[in-house]
Amino acid sequence: MKNNGDGNPLDLRAWLDQIRSAGEVHDVIGADWNLELGAISELNVKKEKSPALLFDEITGYPKGFRVLTCSTSSPVRLSTILRLGVEPSHQNLVQKLRGKPAQWQADAAQYDPVVTTTGPVFDNVQRGPGVNVLAFPAPLWHEKDGGRYIGTGCSVVTRDFDSEWINVGTYRIMVHDRNHVGLYMVPGKHGHIQHEKYQRAGKPFPVAIILGADPINYLISGIEIPFQMCEFNYIGAILRQPVSVVTGEVTKLPFPSAAEVVLEGWVHPGDERTEGPFGEFLGYYPGEEGPAPVVTVERIYYRDNPILLGSPPAKPPNDYSYSKAVMRSALLFNALTAAGVPDVANVWAHEVGGARLFTVVAIRQRYAGHARQAGHILSQCGVGAYLSRYAVVVDDDIDPANLQEVMWAIATRTDPEIDIDLIKRGMGSRSDPMSLAYPYGAPLTSKAVIDACRPFDHLKQFPLVAEASKALQDRVREKWKTIL
Ligand SMILES: Cc1cc2nc3c(=O)[nH]c(=O)nc-3n(C[C@H](O)[C@H](O)[C@H](O)COP(=O)(O)O)c2cc1C
């Protein structure tokens, strides 16, 4: 980390002003943290056009202690977060993103965060016995949740045990009491790997939990950034400006100098408490409650009138399924190209599968075996392997983001016996609702690669599509616009 210099403090409020002037924020006054914030956000995001929601005067909490939800669930909001201009068109946003993740990853090393000693995050500091996590309006998001989750759209900063690598990951945070919160990290996630090293050494694990900032923070900490790369560097590459950070008093971990609320503390060796269940992104409460590491909070830093950034998952579409689909589709496109798959026209990671279980790539078929190559890599590449289930390959006359077209291709261009390859004992997850029916002793799953392209050896004879040509469509649309 560098000292001083001009950095970007990841100020949520600067971004809020920008999207408010674009008509993308609704204020909600007087809702209850007890299920209302969750249900309102859930219903909001299922509307045709859904604004971001800024909740204030939440039942039992002082005016000014706010919660923001649905921050990433529209093209305008997502494009402004990604600094791609104010882009109301989903198609244009996807187009503008093409190739960007590879560029950001390549540039990240140039954008070490810069350290400053001051920032609005230090407006208020709670220390020792003054620490009170319950002072903030953590919602009970879903009816069957095991507790109040203060961290959903959050970013958890941790330091490696035997290197200087700082990781920033989005992991859910449940409130236990005034100075304890639960930290749920899936095995294999970078924070989990770092925690295991401290556990083995019998040392406390330092943690800083950012509960609100410019949504670019949780957008990037919530996707797969390469092992040993710091997400603050990656964010710097997107912003073309380093992130401005301050460091915590007790752990010296960095966090954005304009963060809204930060909990700082330690996971002491072996310290676990019951956590969950929690309504999750595949649309289920996967599994029962279970033990999860506990963070003992020693400091809370927060801005005047703080805003918690909430991003509650649920049956899709949910708060972050749109942004996950857009981001993961861009990452998968990059991964396929980097693996040498030519002529990839488009990729889509569908919201119905939490942007993981059901992915589709459209290719311009160039050679025999091209389609299987694309499908297997889509299913198994680094970004794709976790919880992939159905990887579908279609020709480039099919829009991979359009489920109707994709299912038409599967229905009409496959011979199930030869066009569905099965991969056994692939990477699964305990979040998978099907895991309880599987015979494995570990989070494994089988995977299907569906080749729904026209068979390469019969391309010339394959029946023509019975649909008006583009030229004819354009002509009649123009002439008959009153009825079409
Ligand atoms: C809103 C949101 C909540 C998430 N919650 C969790 C969680 O509770 N536990 C987890 O392991 N991953 C969770 N994820 C997924 C991880 O953030 C994601 O896999 C990320 O790549 C983890 O960071 P890492 O690669 O540095 O480990 C969540 C993602 C989002 C966007």
The ligand as a Tripos MOL2 file, in Angstrom:
@<TRIPOS>MOLECULE
LIG
   31    33     1     0     0
SMALL
NO_CHARGES

@<TRIPOS>ATOM
      1 C1        -24.6200  -10.3590   -1.8450 C.3       1 LIG1
      2 C2        -23.6830  -11.5430   -1.8180 C.ar      1 LIG1
      3 C3        -23.6450  -12.3680   -0.7190 C.ar      1 LIG1
      4 C4        -22.7560  -13.4380   -0.6590 C.ar      1 LIG1
      5 N1        -22.7110  -14.2110    0.4670 N.ar      1 LIG1
      6 C5        -21.7540  -15.1510    0.5790 C.ar      1 LIG1
      7 C6        -21.5820  -15.8570    1.8130 C.ar      1 LIG1
      8 O1        -22.3280  -15.6690    2.7750 O.2       1 LIG1
      9 N2        -20.5690  -16.7500    1.9180 N.ar      1 LIG1
     10 C7        -19.7230  -17.0130    0.8580 C.ar      1 LIG1
     11 O2        -18.7960  -17.8140    1.0130 O.2       1 LIG1
     12 N3        -19.8820  -16.3730   -0.3430 N.ar      1 LIG1
     13 C8        -20.8540  -15.4540   -0.4890 C.ar      1 LIG1
     14 N4        -21.0080  -14.7810   -1.6740 N.ar      1 LIG1
     15 C9        -20.1690  -15.1550   -2.8200 C.3       1 LIG1
     16 C10       -18.7720  -14.5920   -2.6640 C.3       1 LIG1
     17 O3        -18.8210  -13.2410   -2.3020 O.3       1 LIG1
     18 C11       -17.9840  -14.7230   -3.9590 C.3       1 LIG1
     19 O4        -17.8430  -16.0840   -4.2770 O.3       1 LIG1
     20 C12       -16.6260  -14.0460   -3.8850 C.3       1 LIG1
     21 O5        -15.8770  -14.3980   -5.0330 O.3       1 LIG1
     22 C13       -15.8740  -14.4200   -2.6270 C.3       1 LIG1
     23 O6        -14.6750  -13.7040   -2.5570 O.3       1 LIG1
     24 P1        -13.2930  -14.4660   -2.6510 P.3       1 LIG1
     25 O7        -13.2230  -14.9800   -4.0850 O.co2     1 LIG1
     26 O8        -12.2770  -13.4230   -2.3790 O.co2     1 LIG1
     27 O9        -13.3520  -15.5470   -1.6420 O.co2     1 LIG1
     28 C14       -21.8990  -13.7090   -1.7520 C.ar      1 LIG1
     29 C15       -21.9420  -12.8700   -2.8840 C.ar      1 LIG1
     30 C16       -22.8240  -11.7970   -2.9200 C.ar      1 LIG1
     31 C17       -22.8180  -10.8890   -4.1310 C.3       1 LIG1
@<TRIPOS>BOND
     1     1     2 1
     2     2     3 ar
     3     2    30 ar
     4     3     4 ar
     5     4     5 ar
     6     4    28 ar
     7     5     6 ar
     8     6     7 ar
     9     6    13 1
    10     7     8 2
    11     7     9 ar
    12     9    10 ar
    13    10    11 2
    14    10    12 ar
    15    12    13 ar
    16    13    14 ar
    17    14    15 1
    18    14    28 ar
    19    15    16 1
    20    16    17 1
    21    16    18 1
    22    18    19 1
    23    18    20 1
    24    20    21 1
    25    20    22 1
    26    22    23 1
    27    23    24 1
    28    24    25 2
    29    24    26 1
    30    24    27 1
    31    28    29 ar
    32    29    30 ar
    33    30    31 1
@<TRIPOS>SUBSTRUCTURE
     1 LIG1         1 GROUP 0 **** ****
